């Protein structure tokens, strides 16, 4: 019976390169996460909008976004403005875009007088198309008034 010698192979050489495939996979996953999360982080304005079944965005590509926070601050686009500056900016925007729609987002706790005042400012500036932003859904019934 013959015993043969087992051939010994050379040990594998160490890799001198980095495998890029796992790194690319991780980067693509992070990219997708940031693409999805970026628009959500941009809307930092928290408003408790009224609910309405008729709430649907109106047609029209050009609009001006105006919001009133529960603290009574005015937010035009992304800029917080005082009353005087807001009136000036509305006049400037109306002169540049006379057919633009003003989309007004007001928190439920904002007094009606403040909203009516904003409507007056917008009309004085020349913005006659005003839309009220609401969340879709059924509005809660108001509590009945107490009899005296």
Helices and strands as residue ranges (DSSP letters): H 21-42, E 51-52, E 63-68, E 74-76, E 79-81, H 83-96, E 101-106, H 112-125, E 129-132, E 135-136
